[in-house]
């Protein structure tokens, strides 16, 4: 089993979860190929974490599946933007933590 973690990435966890749910349970090679053509920022980041998890386990991408791909919320950077009449509005810059586990694919006997 190979594991990989990426913490404090400047990306909304809600947006990253949409991509992580797509690849969960897929073959790692197929997941990396499909993430390459997705236009999202999260797709490129998750692809790097999957590639790292495969390398950490000492596997080849075609022989493993993504057993778990989890995205948790991280701390939020809070900033303020000046507005009219001396007021200010808050800006929230969310971060997230990405965890990926890959496992050897089980062969089915017929």
N, C-alpha and C positions, 0 to 999 in steps of 0.2 A: 504494500500500500504506500503510495506517495502522497505527501501533503505539502501544501504551500499556503502562505498567508501574506496578504498585503494590507497594511494598516495605514490609517490616516490619509487615504487618498481623497483628493478634493473632487468628490462626485456624490451626488445625491443617492442615498441608498434605495429610494423608490425607483429611480431610473435604472440602477444597476440590477435590481431584483428582476425586472422585466427580461433582461438578457440572461441572467443566471438560471431562471426557470426554463428558458428555451433549451439550454445545453445539458441540463441535469439528466443523467441516465444515458446520454449519447456516447458513442465511441469517441475517444479523444481526437483522433485524426479527422473524423467527420465534423466534430464541433469546431476545431481550429479552422477548417476550411470554410465553414459557414460563417464564423465570426469575422473572417477576413473581409467579407463582402457586406457586412452590416455597417451602416453609416454612423452608428452611435459611438460616443466617446467610451462608454462602458464596454462595448464589444472589444475594442483594442486592448483595454486594460485587463479584462477577464481572460482574453486569449493569452496574454503574457503570463498570467497566474497559472493557467492550465498547463502551459508549456513548462513552467517551472516545477509544477507538481509531478509531471511526467518524468522530468530529468532527475528530480529528487528521489524518485522511486527506482531509478535505473531502468526504466522501461522504454519501449518504442511506442509512439502514439497509436499505432494500429492494433496493439494488443491489450489496451486498457480501456475501461469505461469510466466516466465521471460519476462516481458513486454519490458525491455530495458537493454542491456548490452553494455556499451560504453567504449572504450579505447582511451585515449588521450595521446599525447606526453608530457613527463615531461622534466626537464632540463637534459643536457648531461654532464657527468663527462668527462673532457678532460685530458688525460695522454699522456706521450711521452715514446717511446721505443728507446733505443740507437741502432744505426745501424753501418754499416761499414764506415770507413774513417771519423769518428767524426760527422756523421750526426744523425738525429733523425727523426722518423716518428710518426705522431699523432695516438693515440688510442682513439676512441670514445666509451664511456660506457653509452648507453642510459637508461633513466628511463621512466616510464609511470604511468598514473593514471587510475584506473579502477573504473567505476561506474555501479552499478547493481540496478535495480528496479524490484520488483516482485509485482504482483497484483492478486487479487482473480479471479479464473477461472469462466468465464461466462457459465452458463448452458444453453444449447439450448433446447427449447421446441419443441416437434414434433407435 
